[in-house]
Amino acid sequence: MTVIDCDETSSSYGEVVGWTELPTAGNELHHFGWNACSSALCHEGHAHNGPLERRYLIVPGLRSSRAYVLDTKPDPRQPKVVHTIEAEELAAKAGYSRPHTVHCGPGGIFMSNLGGADGSDGPGGVALLDHDTFEVLGAWETDRGDQYFAYDMWWHLNEDVAITSEWATPPMIEDGLNPEDLLGRRFGHHLDFWSLSEGRLLQRVDLGDEHQMVLELRPAHDPRKTWGLVGVVISVADLSASVWLWYRDDDRWTAKKVITIPAEPADVADLPPALQPFGAVPPLVSDIDLSIDDRFLYVSCWGTGELKQYDVSDPHNPRETGSVRLGGIVGRTAHPAAPELRLAGAPQMVEVSRDGRRVYVTNSLYATWDDIFYPGGVGAWMARIDANTDSGGMTVDSRFFPHGDDFRGLRVHQTRLQGGDASSDSYCFVD
């Protein structure tokens, strides 16, 4: 885990200023989250009996099935490992493996998992952790119905509804992308809606098996709104990517495609072997993030190297308002701080500051998948994009570019902001 200085007035702005080694290797840290957020503090019936502090990072290892708890105090530049959830505990108490996404919530910390115990096919699902001890309490689901694949989880607290998305099982992803799984339409293509308080599946919405890999969920932050957005990595029909809107229609949930991002034609010689038969670069939307005011949506296209900005004030009719490019399978667009470097990888994970003005991107997806789309390696880099929060638009910050040896040659996946960020909270405020 690295710590980056984000203070523009600091002499070490944009530099790695802290480093924490974990006690074991081979974890493939993917997503991580804070132990405390508003959803745990103001939801009726939450189980916590004392004050919560946003102090601990819960850091799952997607490949090892371990999860580490890092204390960011007293020195946030030197987080310390204070607790480890071993794979055996996760398997024995919850029946899961391959932990992925962490959100604190009513009744505990929710941690989604891609696989069943010991890395088996599944089903994947959600484990609950104790807010104070970080011990595994058990599986959250009480009745999963036909749900099998797992990935992200979020909720609409006022509606007592949780939403989960679908990627794949561990055997489908850990050795890289198997084209037969993609062309055979074997990846997840549903949104699953649950009773949050009961852990019971209420409804499944099928986006159609053409739309493979339904990943990052971004519900509206305003708790009075019953809509959200989700990214879909690829269409097997034309290699496009898409963003879908889910919303309540009377007493049912429904979803519709509101953004389509087409593949870009390319010379076969410029493509990795996996894409040469198609003669095009798929956008490969791997992350989306929604500003806290629910106005701007940021969409990362890890294949083409583009980060897009949309005004979603009317979520049924998004309007593109900005675009920047860094890296990309073919483009290899350089960062203004190092114009001589042809960047590999591309904006992959996206995090937005609470004020909406700063957008941070990191460039690695998952090691075995990186190597398929970027056979020469993705390197390691992170960038800051400055967002215009009035009329829209983005520019790359020329001063912020930790890369390469700054990260000791290790890949960079996700970032979190110390005081919280656009995807670390759901809100419970009332008029």
C-alpha positions in Angstrom: 0.0 0.0 0.0 1.4 3.4 -1.0 0.5 6.8 0.4 0.5 9.7 -2.1 0.8 13.4 -1.2 -2.3 15.2 -2.7 -1.7 18.6 -1.1 -1.0 21.0 -4.0 1.0 23.4 -1.7 3.3 20.6 -0.5 6.9 20.3 -1.8 6.2 16.5 -2.2 3.0 17.0 -4.1 2.3 14.0 -6.3 5.0 11.9 -4.7 4.9 8.6 -2.8 5.4 9.7 0.8 4.5 6.4 2.6 4.8 2.7 2.0 3.4 -0.3 3.9 4.5 -3.8 3.1 2.0 -6.6 3.9 3.3 -9.7 5.7 2.5 -11.9 2.7 2.8 -11.6 -1.0 0.5 -13.0 -3.7 -2.6 -11.1 -2.5 -3.4 -9.1 -5.7 -5.0 -6.2 -3.7 -7.9 -5.0 -5.8 -10.6 -2.8 -4.1 -10.6 -1.6 -0.5 -12.7 0.6 1.7 -13.1 2.5 4.9 -14.5 0.9 8.1 -16.8 3.9 8.8 -19.1 6.0 6.7 -22.5 7.8 7.0 -24.5 4.7 6.1 -23.4 3.0 9.3 -24.1 6.0 11.5 -27.6 7.1 10.7 -29.5 4.0 9.6 -32.3 3.0 12.0 -31.4 -0.3 13.6 -27.7 -0.3 13.0 -25.9 -2.6 15.5 -23.0 -0.4 16.4 -23.1 0.9 20.0 -20.4 3.6 20.0 -18.8 6.3 17.9 -17.3 5.2 14.6 -14.3 6.9 13.1 -13.0 6.7 9.6 -9.6 5.3 10.6 -9.2 1.8 9.3 -8.9 0.6 5.7 -10.2 -2.9 5.0 -8.0 -4.3 2.2 -9.0 -7.6 0.6 -6.6 -9.7 -1.4 -8.5 -10.9 -4.4 -6.2 -13.8 -5.2 -5.2 -14.9 -1.7 -8.6 -14.5 0.0 -7.0 -12.8 2.9 -8.1 -9.4 4.1 -6.0 -6.9 6.0 -7.0 -4.1 8.3 -4.7 -1.1 8.2 -4.7 1.6 10.8 -4.1 5.0 9.3 -3.5 6.6 12.7 -1.5 8.1 14.3 0.6 8.6 11.1 -1.5 8.3 7.9 1.8 8.2 5.9 2.6 4.9 7.6 -0.5 2.7 7.8 0.0 -0.3 10.0 -1.5 -3.8 9.6 -3.4 -4.4 12.9 -5.6 -7.4 11.9 -5.7 -10.1 9.3 -8.7 -12.1 8.2 -7.4 -15.3 7.0 -8.9 -17.2 4.0 -9.8 -20.1 6.3 -11.9 -17.8 8.6 -13.8 -16.3 5.6 -14.4 -19.8 4.2 -15.5 -21.4 7.5 -17.7 -18.5 8.8 -19.2 -17.2 5.5 -18.5 -19.9 2.9 -16.8 -17.5 0.6 -13.4 -16.7 -1.0 -11.8 -14.0 -3.3 -13.0 -10.9 -1.4 -13.4 -7.9 -3.6 -15.5 -4.8 -2.5 -15.9 -3.3 0.9 -18.6 -0.9 2.2 -19.5 -0.2 5.7 -23.2 -0.3 6.4 -26.0 -1.0 8.8 -25.3 -4.1 10.9 -21.7 -4.5 9.9 -19.1 -4.1 7.2 -20.2 -5.6 3.9 -17.5 -7.4 1.9 -18.4 -8.9 -1.5 -16.7 -12.1 -2.7 -16.4 -13.7 -6.1 -16.2 -17.3 -5.1 -17.3 -20.0 -2.8 -15.1 -21.4 -0.1 -11.5 -22.2 -1.1 -11.8 -20.5 -4.5 -14.5 -22.8 -5.8 -16.9 -21.7 -8.6 -19.4 -20.3 -6.2 -21.9 -19.0 -5.7 -20.2 -15.7 -4.8 -21.8 -13.3 -2.3 -21.4 -11.0 0.6 -19.8 -11.6 4.0 -20.6 -9.4 7.0 -17.7 -8.2 9.3 -18.0 -6.8 12.8 -17.5 -3.0 12.9 -15.3 -3.2 15.9 -13.4 -6.5 15.9 -13.4 -7.0 12.1 -14.2 -10.7 12.7 -16.3 -12.5 10.1 -19.9 -12.7 11.3 -21.2 -14.9 8.5 -22.9 -14.7 5.1 -25.3 -11.8 4.6 -27.6 -13.6 2.2 -30.5 -15.6 3.6 -32.2 -16.5 0.3 -30.2 -16.0 -2.9 -32.6 -17.5 -5.4 -31.0 -17.8 -8.8 -28.1 -15.4 -8.1 -24.7 -17.0 -8.6 -22.1 -14.5 -9.9 -21.0 -11.7 -7.7 -18.9 -8.5 -8.0 -20.0 -5.1 -6.5 -22.7 -4.3 -3.9 -24.4 -1.0 -3.1 -27.8 0.0 -1.7 -30.7 2.5 -1.4 -30.9 2.8 2.3 -34.3 4.5 2.5 -35.8 1.8 0.3 -34.2 -1.0 2.3 -32.9 -2.3 -1.1 -29.4 -3.6 -1.9 -28.1 -4.1 -5.5 -25.3 -6.5 -6.6 -23.6 -6.9 -9.9 -22.0 -9.8 -11.7 -18.5 -10.6 -13.1 -17.5 -14.2 -12.9 -16.2 -17.0 -10.7 -12.5 -17.4 -9.7 -11.7 -20.1 -12.2 -13.0 -17.9 -15.0 -10.7 -15.0 -14.2 -7.6 -16.1 -12.4 -5.7 -17.4 -15.4 -6.7 -14.5 -17.7 -9.6 -14.0 -20.1 -10.7 -17.2 -21.9 -12.2 -16.1 -25.2 -14.6 -19.1 -25.2 -16.1 -17.7 -22.0 -16.6 -14.3 -23.6 -18.0 -15.5 -26.9 -20.0 -18.2 -25.2 -21.7 -15.4 -23.1 -20.8 -17.1 -19.9 -20.0 -14.0 -17.8 -22.5 -12.2 -15.6 -25.2 -10.0 -17.2 -27.7 -9.3 -14.4 -28.5 -6.8 -11.8 -29.7 -8.4 -8.6 -32.0 -6.5 -6.2 -32.3 -7.6 -2.5 -34.0 -6.8 0.7 -31.1 -5.1 2.6 -32.4 -5.9 6.0 -33.3 -9.5 5.2 -30.6 -10.5 2.7 -33.3 -12.0 0.5 -33.3 -11.8 -3.3 -36.3 -9.8 -4.6 -35.7 -9.4 -8.3 -33.2 -10.0 -11.1 -32.9 -7.7 -14.1 -31.3 -9.3 -17.1 -29.4 -6.8 -19.3 -29.1 -9.5 -22.1 -26.3 -12.0 -22.5 -24.8 -9.9 -25.2 -23.7 -7.5 -22.4 -20.9 -9.3 -20.6 -19.5 -8.3 -17.2 -21.7 -6.0 -15.2 -19.3 -4.3 -12.8 -19.3 -1.0 -10.9 -22.5 0.1 -9.2 -23.0 3.8 -8.5 -26.4 4.6 -6.9 -27.4 8.3 -6.6 -26.0 9.7 -3.4 -29.2 11.6 -2.6 -31.2 9.1 -0.6 -34.5 10.4 -2.0 -33.5 9.2 -5.5 -34.2 5.7 -6.5 -31.8 5.4 -9.5 -28.2 4.4 -10.1 -25.8 3.7 -12.9 -23.7 0.6 -13.7 -21.0 -0.1 -16.3 -20.9 -3.0 -18.6 -17.4 -4.0 -19.9 -18.2 -5.3 -23.4 -20.9 -6.3 -25.9 -20.0 -9.5 -27.8 -22.1 -8.2 -30.7 -19.9 -5.2 -31.6 -17.2 -4.8 -28.8 -18.9 -1.6 -27.6 -19.2 -0.8 -23.9 -22.1 0.7 -22.1 -23.6 2.4 -19.0 -27.0 1.4 -17.8 -29.5 3.2 -15.6 -31.5 1.3 -13.1 -34.6 2.9 -11.5 -37.8 2.0 -9.8 -40.8 1.8 -12.1 -43.9 1.7 -9.8 -43.1 -1.3 -7.5 -40.5 -3.0 -9.8 -36.9 -2.2 -10.7 -35.9 -1.9 -14.3 -32.8 -1.0 -16.3 -32.0 0.6 -19.7 -28.9 1.4 -21.6 -28.3 5.2 -21.6 -24.7 5.4 -22.8 -23.0 3.4 -25.6 -19.3 3.7 -26.3 -18.3 2.1 -29.6 -15.1 0.2 -30.3 -12.4 2.1 -32.3 -11.0 0.7 -35.6 -7.3 -0.1 -35.5 -4.5 -1.6 -37.6 -4.1 -5.3 -36.8 -0.4 -4.8 -36.4 -1.0 -2.5 -33.5 -3.3 -4.9 -31.6 -2.4 -7.6 -29.1 -3.1 -11.1 -30.4 -6.4 -11.4 -28.5 -7.8 -8.5 -30.5 -6.3 -9.0 -33.9 -9.2 -11.0 -35.3 -11.5 -8.1 -34.6 -9.5 -5.2 -36.1 -10.7 -2.9 -33.4 -10.0 -1.7 -29.8 -12.9 -2.2 -27.4 -13.4 0.6 -24.9 -13.5 -2.0 -22.0 -15.3 0.2 -19.5 -13.9 -1.1 -16.2 -15.0 1.6 -13.7 -17.5 4.5 -13.4 -17.8 7.1 -10.6 -20.5 9.5 -9.8 -19.8 12.9 -8.2 -21.4 13.5 -4.8 -23.9 16.0 -6.2 -25.1 13.3 -8.6 -24.3 15.6 -11.6 -21.2 14.2 -13.3 -20.4 10.6 -14.2 -16.9 9.6 -15.0 -16.3 6.6 -17.2 -13.0 4.9 -17.7 -12.3 3.2 -21.0 -9.3 1.0 -20.2 -9.0 -0.3 -23.8 -8.9 3.0 -25.7 -7.3 5.1 -23.0 -10.1 7.6 -22.6 -11.7 9.0 -19.5 -15.1 10.4 -20.3 -17.2 12.9 -18.3 -21.0 13.0 -18.7 -23.6 15.4 -17.2 -26.2 13.0 -15.7 -28.5 15.7 -14.2 -31.1 13.9 -16.2 -29.9 10.3 -15.7 -32.2 9.1 -18.5 -30.4 11.3 -21.0 -26.7 11.7 -20.2 -24.7 14.3 -22.1 -21.0 14.0 -22.7 -19.2 17.1 -21.4 -15.5 16.2 -21.3 -12.8 13.7 -22.4 -9.1 13.2 -21.8 -6.8 10.4 -23.0 -3.9 8.6 -21.3 -2.3 5.4 -22.4 -4.5 3.0 -24.3 -3.9 -0.3 -26.2 -3.1 1.6 -29.5 -2.9 5.3 -28.6 -0.3 5.0 -25.8 -1.0 8.7 -25.1 1.7 10.4 -22.9 1.2 12.3 -19.7 2.1 16.0 -20.0 4.7 15.6 -17.2 6.6 13.0 -19.3 5.8 13.5 -23.0 8.5 11.1 -24.0 6.8 8.1 -22.4 4.3 6.1 -24.4 2.0 4.9 -21.6 0.7 1.4 -21.3 -2.4 0.7 -19.3 -5.1 3.4 -19.2 -7.5 5.1 -16.8 -8.9 2.0 -15.1 -10.1 2.8 -11.5 -11.6 6.2 -10.9 -12.0 8.1 -7.7 -13.6 11.6 -7.3 -13.0 14.0 -4.4 -15.9 15.1 -2.4 -15.8 18.6 -3.9 -15.9 17.0 -7.4 -12.9 19.0 -8.6 -10.3 16.3 -8.5 -10.5 13.0 -10.3 -7.8 10.4 -9.7 -7.2 7.4 -12.0 -4.9 4.4 -11.7 -3.9 2.1 -14.6 -3.9 -1.7 -13.8 -6.9 -4.0 -14.0 -5.8 -7.4 -12.9 -2.4 -9.0 -13.5 -3.4 -11.9 -15.8 -5.9 -9.6 -17.7 -3.3 -6.8 -18.0 -1.0 -9.1 -19.8 -3.6 -10.1 -22.4 -4.5 -6.6 -23.5 -1.1 -5.0 -22.8 1.4 -7.9 -23.5 4.4 -5.7 -22.9 3.2 -4.9 -19.4 1.1 -1.9 -18.1 3.9 -0.4 -15.9 2.6 1.6 -13.0 1.2 5.1 -13.0 -1.4 7.3 -11.4 -2.8 10.7 -12.7 -5.0 13.5 -11.5 -7.6 15.1 -13.7 -9.0 18.5 -12.9 -12.7 18.8 -13.5 -14.8 21.8 -14.3 -17.8 21.5 -12.0 -19.7 24.3 -13.6 -20.1 23.6 -17.3 -18.1 20.4 -17.5 -14.7 19.6 -19.0 -11.4 18.1 -17.8 -7.7 18.7 -18.0 -4.8 16.5 -16.9 -2.8 17.9 -14.0 0.7 18.3 -15.3 2.3 18.2 -11.9 0.7 15.0 -10.6 2.2 11.8 -12.1 3.7 9.2 -9.7 4.8 6.4 -12.0 7.4 3.6 -12.6 10.0 3.3 -9.9 7.9 5.5 -7.6 5.8 2.3 -7.1 8.9 0.0 -7.0 7.7 -1.5 -10.3 4.4 -2.9 -8.7 1.1 -2.4 -10.4 -1.4 0.2 -9.2 -5.1 -0.5 -9.0 -7.3 1.5 -6.7 -7.0 4.7 -4.6 -8.9 6.1 -1.7 -8.9 9.6 -0.3 -8.1 10.2 3.3 -11.2 12.1 4.2 -13.5 10.0 2.2 -14.5 10.2 -1.5 -17.3 10.0 -3.9 -17.7 6.2 -3.7 -17.0 5.7 0.0 -20.3 6.9 1.4 -24.0 6.6 1.0 -26.1 9.3 2.6 -29.0 9.4 4.9 -29.8 13.1 5.2 -33.3 14.4 5.3 -34.8 17.8 4.6 
